[in-house]
Amino acid sequence: MKHTSSRREFVKTTLLGSAAAGAAVTGRDAIAQNDLKPMPDMLDFSLDGEPLPQGKIGGLSISRILLGGNLLTHFTHSRDLKYVYNLCAHYNTDQKIMETMALSEKHGVNTLVIHTVPQVLATLNRYRTEQGGKMQWIICPTAQVDKDPDGYAAQVKELAAMGTEAVYLWGVSADRLTNEKNMDAIARAVAIGHEHGMPSGVGAHDIRVIRACEEHGIPADFYIKTFHHHNYPSAPRPDELTEVYTEVPGYWCQNPQEVIDVMAAVEKPWIAFKVMAAGAIPPEDALQYVFNNGADFSLLGMFDFEVAEDTQIARKVLGRVNRTRPWRA
């Protein structure tokens, strides 16, 4: 299984670097850094109209559209456009992240999915404790459960202490562990989440992860799996589909029909992500495709100025879904 250099660079510079510096560079230490910055004005996150349709994972009621975290952590999957990362980082300041979450809540999105990036976790904490925001968190630890099990457990413990509602094994890790046939490590990751009383899922870019988890009876509460079609101008040609995912040409779901076929028999909730192929597929097209073809929930990476329109689109799409896979949540 090969991955792109951009992904490796991101892992090295943004996530694992933080984790390696210590699972400890999470909540409190980062909050201390963030406390030096002024508080934004109090935000309005009161619901504007009806809530979005919801499903359940464990005891959690989750809007069928979840706020994706990559734009907030500034990892934008910008293919070969190197300036986009910095552009996003300059736009999505701590205050803008809070404003985006508030707008999302206002339009019915009640859950965020994100990685353990310390600075952003500190912002989430401030949003909840200082602003009174109710956004739920599904967060994936980025420590490696097989190589650093104590670090992984420490990250989950800290996430639980912060009030995180659910955790999942990072897709990058699950892809690798499945490729190495190390299902014991995946099972251990799921168990650690359960030990802290949280729904515990498994992420994946590679459909073999889901297939292997089902075959081995891994007790994951949900899956987070990439899913998008290939009908967009920069989509890969068939002869370019040589890896599980790549940044150039940009795709994150190698074989969408195989995903549909495998997930049809899976009875656990499925959160689809990368549904717009990192901005190449319009939201209405993307959401109609993933909900018609079996996803129970969909992540959407949104800037604040996109939230109102995208959630309106989501309501329209969810009102005309035509699916064969039953809702599993």
C-alpha positions as a Markdown table, in Angstrom:
| # | Residue | x | y | z |
|---|---|---|---|---|
| 1 | Met | 0.0 | 0.0 | 0.0 |
| 2 | Lys | 1.6 | 3.3 | -1.1 |
| 3 | His | 0.7 | 6.8 | -0.1 |
| 4 | Thr | 1.5 | 10.2 | -1.4 |
| 5 | Ser | 4.4 | 12.3 | -0.2 |
| 6 | Ser | 2.0 | 15.1 | 0.7 |
| 7 | Arg | 0.2 | 12.8 | 3.2 |
| 8 | Arg | 3.5 | 11.8 | 4.7 |
| 9 | Glu | 4.7 | 15.3 | 5.0 |
| 10 | Phe | 1.4 | 16.2 | 6.7 |
| 11 | Val | 1.7 | 13.4 | 9.1 |
| 12 | Lys | 5.3 | 14.2 | 9.9 |
| 13 | Thr | 4.9 | 18.0 | 10.3 |
| 14 | Thr | 1.4 | 18.3 | 11.8 |
| 15 | Leu | 0.1 | 15.4 | 13.6 |
| 16 | Leu | 2.6 | 12.7 | 14.6 |
| 17 | Gly | 5.1 | 15.4 | 15.4 |
| 18 | Ser | 2.7 | 16.7 | 18.1 |
| 19 | Ala | 1.9 | 13.2 | 19.3 |
| 20 | Ala | 5.6 | 12.2 | 19.4 |
| 21 | Ala | 6.3 | 15.3 | 21.5 |
| 22 | Gly | 3.9 | 13.7 | 23.9 |
| 23 | Ala | 0.3 | 12.7 | 23.9 |
| 24 | Ala | 0.7 | 15.2 | 26.5 |
| 25 | Val | 0.8 | 18.1 | 24.1 |
| 26 | Thr | -3.0 | 17.9 | 24.0 |
| 27 | Gly | -5.7 | 19.8 | 25.8 |
| 28 | Arg | -4.3 | 21.6 | 28.8 |
| 29 | Asp | -0.9 | 22.6 | 27.5 |
| 30 | Ala | -2.3 | 23.9 | 24.3 |
| 31 | Ile | -5.1 | 25.6 | 26.1 |
| 32 | Ala | -2.5 | 27.5 | 28.1 |
| 33 | Gln | -1.0 | 28.8 | 24.9 |
| 34 | Asn | -4.4 | 29.7 | 23.6 |
| 35 | Asp | -5.4 | 31.5 | 26.8 |
| 36 | Leu | -2.9 | 34.2 | 25.8 |
| 37 | Lys | -5.2 | 35.2 | 22.9 |
| 38 | Pro | -8.3 | 37.4 | 23.5 |
| 39 | Met | -11.7 | 35.9 | 23.6 |
| 40 | Pro | -13.9 | 36.5 | 20.7 |
| 41 | Asp | -17.3 | 38.2 | 21.2 |
| 42 | Met | -19.9 | 35.8 | 22.4 |
| 43 | Leu | -21.2 | 33.8 | 19.5 |
| 44 | Asp | -24.8 | 33.0 | 18.5 |
| 45 | Phe | -25.2 | 29.3 | 17.9 |
| 46 | Ser | -29.0 | 29.1 | 18.5 |
| 47 | Leu | -30.7 | 26.8 | 16.0 |
| 48 | Asp | -32.1 | 28.7 | 13.1 |
| 49 | Gly | -35.2 | 26.7 | 12.0 |
| 50 | Glu | -35.6 | 22.9 | 12.1 |
| 51 | Pro | -32.6 | 20.6 | 13.1 |
| 52 | Leu | -31.1 | 18.6 | 10.3 |
| 53 | Pro | -32.2 | 15.0 | 10.2 |
| 54 | Gln | -30.2 | 12.9 | 12.6 |
| 55 | Gly | -29.2 | 9.3 | 13.2 |
| 56 | Lys | -27.8 | 7.5 | 16.2 |
| 57 | Ile | -24.4 | 6.0 | 17.0 |
| 58 | Gly | -24.6 | 4.4 | 20.4 |
| 59 | Gly | -26.4 | 6.9 | 22.6 |
| 60 | Leu | -25.3 | 9.9 | 20.4 |
| 61 | Ser | -27.8 | 11.7 | 18.2 |
| 62 | Ile | -25.8 | 12.9 | 15.3 |
| 63 | Ser | -26.8 | 15.2 | 12.4 |
| 64 | Arg | -26.5 | 13.4 | 9.1 |
| 65 | Ile | -24.1 | 16.1 | 8.0 |
| 66 | Leu | -21.1 | 16.5 | 10.2 |
| 67 | Leu | -18.6 | 19.3 | 10.0 |
| 68 | Gly | -15.3 | 18.0 | 8.6 |
| 69 | Gly | -12.1 | 19.0 | 10.4 |
| 70 | Asn | -9.5 | 19.3 | 7.7 |
| 71 | Leu | -10.2 | 22.9 | 6.9 |
| 72 | Leu | -10.0 | 23.7 | 10.6 |
| 73 | Thr | -6.7 | 21.9 | 11.0 |
| 74 | His | -5.6 | 23.6 | 7.7 |
| 75 | Phe | -4.9 | 20.3 | 5.9 |
| 76 | Thr | -6.8 | 21.1 | 2.8 |
| 77 | His | -5.9 | 18.3 | 0.4 |
| 78 | Ser | -5.0 | 21.0 | -2.2 |
| 79 | Arg | -3.4 | 18.6 | -4.7 |
| 80 | Asp | -0.4 | 20.4 | -6.2 |
| 81 | Leu | -1.6 | 23.9 | -5.2 |
| 82 | Lys | 0.9 | 24.5 | -2.5 |
| 83 | Tyr | -0.3 | 28.0 | -1.5 |
| 84 | Val | -3.8 | 26.7 | -0.4 |
| 85 | Tyr | -2.5 | 25.3 | 2.9 |
| 86 | Asn | -1.2 | 28.7 | 4.0 |
| 87 | Leu | -4.2 | 30.5 | 2.6 |
| 88 | Cys | -6.5 | 28.3 | 4.8 |
| 89 | Ala | -4.2 | 28.7 | 7.8 |
| 90 | His | -4.4 | 32.5 | 7.5 |
| 91 | Tyr | -8.2 | 32.4 | 7.1 |
| 92 | Asn | -9.2 | 29.8 | 9.6 |
| 93 | Thr | -7.9 | 31.5 | 12.7 |
| 94 | Asp | -9.0 | 30.4 | 16.2 |
| 95 | Gln | -11.8 | 32.9 | 16.2 |
| 96 | Lys | -12.9 | 31.9 | 12.6 |
| 97 | Ile | -12.9 | 28.2 | 13.7 |
| 98 | Met | -15.3 | 29.1 | 16.6 |
| 99 | Glu | -17.4 | 31.2 | 14.2 |
| 100 | Thr | -17.6 | 28.3 | 11.8 |
| 101 | Met | -18.7 | 25.9 | 14.5 |
| 102 | Ala | -21.3 | 28.4 | 15.8 |
| 103 | Leu | -22.7 | 28.8 | 12.3 |
| 104 | Ser | -22.8 | 25.1 | 11.8 |
| 105 | Glu | -24.8 | 24.6 | 15.0 |
| 106 | Lys | -27.1 | 27.4 | 14.0 |
| 107 | His | -27.9 | 25.5 | 10.8 |
| 108 | Gly | -28.3 | 22.1 | 12.4 |
| 109 | Val | -24.9 | 20.5 | 12.3 |
| 110 | Asn | -24.3 | 19.1 | 15.8 |
| 111 | Thr | -21.1 | 17.1 | 15.4 |
| 112 | Leu | -17.5 | 17.7 | 14.3 |
| 113 | Val | -14.9 | 15.1 | 13.2 |
| 114 | Ile | -11.3 | 16.1 | 13.6 |
| 115 | His | -7.8 | 14.9 | 14.4 |
| 116 | Thr | -5.8 | 15.4 | 17.6 |
| 117 | Val | -4.1 | 18.7 | 16.6 |
| 118 | Pro | -3.3 | 20.3 | 19.9 |
| 119 | Gln | -4.0 | 24.0 | 18.9 |
| 120 | Val | -7.4 | 23.1 | 17.5 |
| 121 | Leu | -8.3 | 20.9 | 20.4 |
| 122 | Ala | -7.6 | 23.9 | 22.7 |
| 123 | Thr | -9.9 | 26.0 | 20.5 |
| 124 | Leu | -12.7 | 23.4 | 20.8 |
| 125 | Asn | -12.3 | 23.5 | 24.5 |
| 126 | Arg | -12.7 | 27.2 | 24.6 |
| 127 | Tyr | -15.7 | 27.1 | 22.3 |
| 128 | Arg | -17.4 | 24.7 | 24.7 |
| 129 | Thr | -16.3 | 26.0 | 28.1 |
| 130 | Glu | -16.2 | 29.8 | 27.4 |
| 131 | Gln | -18.8 | 30.2 | 24.7 |
| 132 | Gly | -21.2 | 27.5 | 25.7 |
| 133 | Gly | -21.2 | 25.8 | 22.4 |
| 134 | Lys | -22.8 | 22.3 | 22.2 |
| 135 | Met | -21.0 | 20.9 | 19.1 |
| 136 | Gln | -20.2 | 17.2 | 19.7 |
| 137 | Trp | -16.7 | 15.9 | 19.0 |
| 138 | Ile | -15.7 | 12.7 | 17.2 |
| 139 | Ile | -11.9 | 12.7 | 17.3 |
| 140 | Cys | -9.2 | 10.3 | 16.2 |
| 141 | Pro | -5.9 | 10.0 | 18.2 |
| 142 | Thr | -2.9 | 10.1 | 15.9 |
| 143 | Ala | -0.5 | 8.2 | 18.2 |
| 144 | Gln | 0.2 | 4.7 | 16.7 |
| 145 | Val | -1.5 | 2.1 | 18.7 |
| 146 | Asp | 0.9 | -0.7 | 17.7 |
| 147 | Lys | 4.2 | 1.2 | 18.0 |
| 148 | Asp | 3.2 | 3.4 | 20.9 |
| 149 | Pro | 0.3 | 1.8 | 22.7 |
| 150 | Asp | 0.8 | 3.8 | 25.9 |
| 151 | Gly | 0.8 | 7.1 | 23.9 |
| 152 | Tyr | -2.4 | 6.0 | 22.1 |
| 153 | Ala | -4.1 | 5.1 | 25.4 |
| 154 | Ala | -2.9 | 8.4 | 26.9 |
| 155 | Gln | -4.4 | 10.4 | 24.0 |
| 156 | Val | -7.8 | 8.6 | 24.3 |
| 157 | Lys | -7.7 | 9.2 | 28.1 |
| 158 | Glu | -7.1 | 12.9 | 27.6 |
| 159 | Leu | -9.8 | 13.1 | 24.9 |
| 160 | Ala | -12.3 | 11.5 | 27.2 |
| 161 | Ala | -11.3 | 13.9 | 30.0 |
| 162 | Met | -12.0 | 16.8 | 27.6 |
| 163 | Gly | -15.5 | 15.5 | 27.0 |
| 164 | Thr | -15.0 | 14.0 | 23.6 |
| 165 | Glu | -18.2 | 12.1 | 22.6 |
| 166 | Ala | -16.6 | 9.4 | 20.4 |
| 167 | Val | -13.2 | 8.3 | 19.1 |
| 168 | Tyr | -12.0 | 6.3 | 16.1 |
| 169 | Leu | -8.8 | 4.8 | 14.8 |
| 170 | Trp | -7.3 | 7.1 | 12.3 |
| 171 | Gly | -7.7 | 5.9 | 8.7 |
| 172 | Val | -4.1 | 6.2 | 7.9 |
| 173 | Ser | -3.3 | 3.9 | 10.8 |
| 174 | Ala | -6.0 | 1.4 | 10.0 |
| 175 | Asp | -4.9 | 1.2 | 6.4 |
| 176 | Arg | -1.4 | 0.4 | 7.4 |
| 177 | Leu | -2.4 | -2.1 | 10.1 |
| 178 | Thr | -4.7 | -3.9 | 7.8 |
| 179 | Asn | -2.0 | -4.1 | 5.2 |
| 180 | Glu | 0.3 | -5.6 | 7.8 |
| 181 | Lys | -2.5 | -8.0 | 8.9 |
| 182 | Asn | -2.3 | -6.6 | 12.4 |
| 183 | Met | -6.0 | -6.9 | 13.3 |
| 184 | Asp | -5.1 | -7.3 | 17.0 |
| 185 | Ala | -3.9 | -3.7 | 17.0 |
| 186 | Ile | -7.1 | -2.5 | 15.4 |
| 187 | Ala | -9.1 | -4.4 | 18.0 |
| 188 | Arg | -7.0 | -2.9 | 20.8 |
| 189 | Ala | -7.6 | 0.6 | 19.5 |
| 190 | Val | -11.4 | 0.0 | 19.5 |
| 191 | Ala | -11.2 | -1.5 | 23.0 |
| 192 | Ile | -9.4 | 1.5 | 24.4 |
| 193 | Gly | -12.2 | 3.8 | 23.3 |
| 194 | His | -14.7 | 1.5 | 24.9 |
| 195 | Glu | -12.7 | 1.4 | 28.2 |
| 196 | His | -13.4 | 5.1 | 28.5 |
| 197 | Gly | -17.1 | 4.7 | 27.8 |
| 198 | Met | -17.2 | 6.2 | 24.3 |
| 199 | Pro | -18.5 | 4.8 | 21.0 |
| 200 | Ser | -15.3 | 3.6 | 19.3 |
| 201 | Gly | -15.0 | 3.4 | 15.5 |
| 202 | Val | -12.5 | 2.6 | 12.7 |
| 203 | Gly | -11.5 | 4.9 | 9.9 |
| 204 | Ala | -10.3 | 3.8 | 6.4 |
| 205 | His | -9.3 | 4.9 | 3.0 |
| 206 | Asp | -8.9 | 1.3 | 2.0 |
| 207 | Ile | -12.0 | -0.8 | 1.7 |
| 208 | Arg | -10.0 | -3.8 | 2.8 |
| 209 | Val | -10.0 | -2.3 | 6.3 |
| 210 | Ile | -13.8 | -2.6 | 6.5 |
| 211 | Arg | -13.8 | -6.1 | 5.0 |
| 212 | Ala | -11.1 | -7.3 | 7.4 |
| 213 | Cys | -12.9 | -5.7 | 10.4 |
| 214 | Glu | -16.1 | -7.5 | 9.5 |
| 215 | Glu | -14.3 | -10.8 | 8.9 |
| 216 | His | -12.5 | -10.6 | 12.2 |
| 217 | Gly | -15.5 | -9.4 | 14.2 |
| 218 | Ile | -13.8 | -6.2 | 15.4 |
| 219 | Pro | -16.5 | -4.6 | 17.7 |
| 220 | Ala | -16.3 | -1.2 | 16.2 |
| 221 | Asp | -19.4 | 0.9 | 16.7 |
| 222 | Phe | -19.1 | 2.7 | 13.4 |
| 223 | Tyr | -16.9 | 3.1 | 10.3 |
| 224 | Ile | -15.6 | 6.3 | 8.8 |
| 225 | Lys | -14.7 | 5.5 | 5.1 |
| 226 | Thr | -13.8 | 7.7 | 2.1 |
| 227 | Phe | -16.5 | 7.7 | -0.6 |
| 228 | His | -16.9 | 9.7 | -3.8 |
| 229 | His | -17.5 | 9.0 | -7.5 |
| 230 | His | -15.0 | 9.7 | -10.3 |
| 231 | Asn | -17.2 | 11.9 | -12.4 |
| 232 | Tyr | -15.3 | 15.2 | -12.1 |
| 233 | Pro | -12.9 | 16.9 | -14.5 |
| 234 | Ser | -9.7 | 16.2 | -12.7 |
| 235 | Ala | -10.7 | 12.6 | -11.7 |
| 236 | Pro | -8.1 | 9.9 | -12.3 |
| 237 | Arg | -8.1 | 7.9 | -15.5 |
| 238 | Pro | -8.6 | 4.1 | -14.9 |
| 239 | Asp | -4.9 | 3.5 | -15.5 |
| 240 | Glu | -4.1 | 6.0 | -12.8 |
| 241 | Leu | -5.9 | 4.2 | -10.1 |
| 242 | Thr | -2.8 | 2.5 | -8.9 |
| 243 | Glu | -2.9 | 3.5 | -5.2 |
| 244 | Val | -5.5 | 3.5 | -2.4 |
| 245 | Tyr | -5.5 | 7.3 | -2.7 |
| 246 | Thr | -3.3 | 10.0 | -4.1 |
| 247 | Glu | -3.1 | 13.8 | -4.0 |
| 248 | Val | -2.2 | 14.0 | -7.7 |
| 249 | Pro | -4.3 | 13.0 | -9.5 |
| 250 | Gly | -6.6 | 13.7 | -6.6 |
| 251 | Tyr | -8.8 | 10.9 | -5.4 |
| 252 | Trp | -9.5 | 9.3 | -2.0 |
| 253 | Cys | -11.8 | 6.5 | -3.0 |
| 254 | Gln | -10.1 | 4.1 | -5.4 |
| 255 | Asn | -13.1 | 2.0 | -6.3 |
| 256 | Pro | -16.5 | 3.5 | -5.4 |
| 257 | Gln | -18.5 | 0.5 | -6.7 |
| 258 | Glu | -16.6 | -1.8 | -4.5 |
| 259 | Val | -17.3 | 0.4 | -1.5 |
| 260 | Ile | -21.0 | 0.3 | -2.4 |
| 261 | Asp | -21.0 | -3.5 | -2.7 |
| 262 | Val | -19.0 | -4.1 | 0.6 |
| 263 | Met | -21.0 | -1.6 | 2.7 |
| 264 | Ala | -24.3 | -3.0 | 1.4 |
| 265 | Ala | -23.8 | -5.9 | 3.8 |
| 266 | Val | -22.4 | -3.9 | 6.7 |
| 267 | Glu | -24.9 | -3.4 | 9.5 |
| 268 | Lys | -22.9 | -0.8 | 11.4 |
| 269 | Pro | -23.2 | 3.0 | 10.9 |
| 270 | Trp | -21.1 | 4.4 | 8.1 |
| 271 | Ile | -19.8 | 8.0 | 8.1 |
| 272 | Ala | -18.6 | 8.9 | 4.6 |
| 273 | Phe | -15.8 | 11.4 | 4.1 |
| 274 | Lys | -13.9 | 13.1 | 1.3 |
| 275 | Val | -17.3 | 13.0 | -0.4 |
| 276 | Met | -16.5 | 16.1 | -2.6 |
| 277 | Ala | -13.1 | 14.7 | -3.6 |
| 278 | Ala | -11.5 | 17.6 | -1.8 |
| 279 | Gly | -13.7 | 20.3 | -3.5 |
| 280 | Ala | -13.9 | 18.8 | -7.0 |
| 281 | Ile | -17.5 | 17.6 | -6.7 |
| 282 | Pro | -20.3 | 20.1 | -6.0 |
| 283 | Pro | -22.0 | 19.5 | -2.6 |
| 284 | Glu | -25.4 | 18.5 | -4.1 |
| 285 | Asp | -23.9 | 16.0 | -6.4 |
| 286 | Ala | -21.7 | 14.6 | -3.7 |
| 287 | Leu | -24.3 | 14.3 | -1.0 |
| 288 | Gln | -26.9 | 12.7 | -3.4 |
| 289 | Tyr | -24.4 | 10.1 | -4.5 |
| 290 | Val | -23.2 | 9.1 | -1.0 |
| 291 | Phe | -26.7 | 9.0 | 0.6 |
| 292 | Asn | -28.3 | 7.2 | -2.3 |
| 293 | Asn | -25.5 | 4.6 | -2.2 |
| 294 | Gly | -25.6 | 3.7 | 1.4 |
| 295 | Ala | -23.8 | 6.2 | 3.7 |
| 296 | Asp | -25.6 | 7.0 | 6.9 |
| 297 | Phe | -23.8 | 10.2 | 7.6 |
| 298 | Ser | -21.5 | 12.5 | 5.5 |
| 299 | Leu | -18.7 | 14.8 | 6.6 |
| 300 | Leu | -18.6 | 18.2 | 4.8 |
| 301 | Gly | -15.5 | 20.4 | 5.0 |
| 302 | Met | -17.0 | 23.9 | 5.1 |
| 303 | Phe | -15.7 | 27.4 | 5.4 |
| 304 | Asp | -18.0 | 29.7 | 7.4 |
| 305 | Phe | -19.3 | 31.4 | 4.3 |
| 306 | Glu | -20.4 | 28.0 | 2.9 |
| 307 | Val | -22.3 | 26.6 | 5.9 |
| 308 | Ala | -25.8 | 28.2 | 5.2 |
| 309 | Glu | -25.9 | 27.2 | 1.6 |
| 310 | Asp | -24.4 | 23.7 | 2.1 |
| 311 | Thr | -26.8 | 22.8 | 4.9 |
| 312 | Gln | -29.7 | 24.0 | 2.8 |
| 313 | Ile | -28.5 | 21.7 | 0.0 |
| 314 | Ala | -28.2 | 18.9 | 2.5 |
| 315 | Arg | -31.8 | 19.3 | 3.6 |
| 316 | Lys | -33.0 | 19.1 | 0.0 |
| 317 | Val | -30.9 | 16.0 | -0.7 |
| 318 | Leu | -32.0 | 14.2 | 2.4 |
| 319 | Gly | -35.6 | 14.8 | 1.5 |
| 320 | Arg | -35.3 | 12.9 | -1.8 |
| 321 | Val | -32.9 | 10.1 | -0.9 |
| 322 | Asn | -33.4 | 6.8 | -2.9 |
| 323 | Arg | -31.3 | 4.1 | -1.3 |
| 324 | Thr | -31.2 | 0.3 | -1.2 |
| 325 | Arg | -29.0 | -0.1 | 1.9 |
| 326 | Pro | -31.2 | 0.5 | 4.9 |
| 327 | Trp | -30.3 | 3.3 | 7.2 |
| 328 | Arg | -28.0 | 1.8 | 9.8 |
| 329 | Ala | -28.2 | 4.7 | 12.2 |
